[in-house]
Structure formats: structure tokens, C-alpha cells
């Protein structure tokens, strides 16, 4: 009976090892276009019922709002992750990126230009992924950051639907070019705050995060009408009776309402003993077994 037990233990260790690296493309697996897709398998299960939230902000850096957010986070002693569009970085705002890194936040890529990756051919996606990750690494070097992690968030969360290739296979190739190992960690989210909906108030945005942790009232959007390409949304109130109890929250540092909502949320989180933790301290996003030093 010893061999079956050892085999079972080996299998469990293998499964646990894979679970700890769930948000990296699996090293030996060849992903299939239009087959290996979906979102649910990449939820942050280790944060379920943990009373912990990770704050992530997309689409910056914004000239005025990102600095305002950084001021707030510094004042409240909170760390966050900034998924920037590298096309937005220029001589006039690079000091904002410097602040993100020097104040201990994680700098990550939200692609170069926010085009839907599913609509790009393989050569375009490969080139832009390489360039955006390489730029993040050059910024880390420029400002003497000791950040090991390399996170990438697909625009719209869209991946795997191209007919001729799968984004994760390209991601592994690009990672080996830049790091010599499987280091690019794709980061989805568990809680969409809906802060991108213009009709959402800061209070509603904050409550959307809290309700997913503690339960209670939350707010969702419904398309009311679309005129000349402009969509109007109707805000609907609903109840969350079985909250997930923690997770990665999606916000944007390009909207004033999002900055206000973040301040409201942080203050309420402290009152409700909700802990705000950095992304790279979460099991699924940990780099504890990787060196991930740029070779370029």
C-alpha cells in the first residue's frame, strides 16, 4: 500500500503547487484558442471569507487624479496596484510613475493602448506585450525599485478568443524572452466596483466593494438607452446575501468619483475591520518561488 499512498501524496503536492501558481500560464500546458477561456477559474479563492481586499486601479496614470489618489493612499497608509497603459507615460507625467514605485505600490501593465487583445493578430499582441512589460521593467530600473512581480491585466478581461493563437502561449514566450522563466502573472478581479459607470455615485461604488465582503445593499447598472453611440445606464439596487468575503477589487484612477469612492471605502473598511492588502501578498499572485529578474 506504500506506493499508492506515495503516488497520491505526489499528486496532491503537484495539485497544490499548481494552485499556488494559478494566475501564471501553466508552464507545460498548450492553451487552445476558443477552448481554454473563461473567468471563474481565476477568481482569488484564497481571499474568500478572509475579510481582505486588494485595491487595483486601471487606465492611468492620470495627470491630476492619480497624484490625488497617491496622496490619499499615503495619508491612509494603504498600498495598491496600478495597472497603467504604457502609451500614457510621457515626460510630463513620469514623475507620477516614480511616486507609484517609490511609495511602495505595485506598477503593472494594463496593455499598451487598451485595445481588445482578442481583436489583435498574434504578431501585434506579441509585440505590444513585449514592449509594455519591457517598459515596466525599465521604469523599475530607472527608479531603483526592488519590485519582483510582473502583472498584466487584459483590457476588458478579454483573452483566448482569437482563432489562430492563444494569448497565454504568447505570454509564456514573451516571459522567457524577458525573464528566462514564467514570470508574467495575469491579474483579473473578483469585484467590479462599477466605478466606470458615470451614473454611479462615490457612495455606491464604495458600497459595491463593502457588500461583496460583508453582504447587504449593492448597485448594478442596466443599459437604459444608447443614442449616437452614447450609452445611458440606469442604476439598480440589489442585495448580496452570500458575500464572497474578500477579493481583488477593480477601480480606475482616471475618474474623480473613483478617488472619492476610494476615500469613503478606506474609512469604512477601517471601521469594519476590513483589511486592505497588497496584491503580491495574496497566494495566487505570490512570487515567493521565483526570481524574475529582467534579462533585457
VENZILIN-V703518 format. One record per backbone hydrogen bond with DSSP energy under -0.5 kcal/mol. NH is the residue of the N-H (numbers start at 1). CO is the residue of the C=O. If there is no record, write none. Layout:
BEGIN
NH_CO, NH_CO
END
This chain:
BEGIN
5_1, 6_2, 7_3, 8_4, 9_5, 10_6, 11_7, 12_8, 13_9, 14_10, 15_11, 16_12, 17_13, 18_14, 19_15, 20_16, 21_17, 21_18, 22_19, 23_284, 24_21, 25_184, 29_26, 31_29, 34_160, 35_32, 36_32, 37_35, 42_39, 43_40, 45_43, 47_44, 48_45, 49_244, 50_47, 51_245, 52_245, 53_275, 54_247, 56_54, 56_249, 57_81, 58_251, 59_83, 66_62, 67_62, 68_64, 69_65, 70_66, 71_67, 72_68, 73_69, 74_70, 75_71, 76_72, 77_73, 77_74, 78_73, 81_55, 82_106, 83_57, 83_81, 84_82, 84_108, 85_60, 86_84, 86_111, 87_112, 88_85, 89_86, 93_90, 94_90, 96_93, 97_93, 98_94, 99_95, 100_96, 101_97, 102_98, 103_99, 104_101, 105_100, 106_80, 108_82, 108_106, 109_151, 110_84, 110_111, 119_116, 120_117, 125_121, 126_122, 127_123, 128_124, 129_125, 130_126, 131_127, 132_128, 133_129, 134_130, 135_131, 136_132, 137_133, 138_134, 139_135, 140_136, 141_137, 142_138, 143_139, 144_141, 145_140, 150_183, 152_185, 153_109, 154_152, 157_154, 158_155, 169_166, 170_166, 171_167, 172_168, 173_169, 174_170, 175_171, 176_172, 177_173, 178_174, 179_175, 180_175, 180_176, 181_175, 183_181, 185_150, 185_183, 186_23, 186_184, 187_152, 188_186, 190_248, 191_248, 193_191, 193_250, 197_194, 198_196, 200_197, 205_201, 206_202, 207_203, 208_204, 209_205, 210_206, 211_207, 212_208, 213_209, 213_210, 214_210, 215_210, 215_211, 216_240, 218_238, 220_236, 222_234, 224_232, 225_232, 227_230, 230_227, 231_229, 232_225, 234_222, 236_220, 236_234, 238_218, 240_216, 241_239, 244_212, 245_212, 246_212, 247_52, 249_54, 249_247, 250_191, 251_56, 251_249, 253_58, 255_252, 259_255, 260_256, 261_257, 262_258, 263_259, 264_260, 265_261, 266_262, 267_263, 268_264, 269_265, 270_266, 271_267, 272_268, 273_270, 274_269, 275_51, 275_273, 277_53, 277_275, 281_278, 282_279, 285_282, 286_283, 290_287, 295_178
END
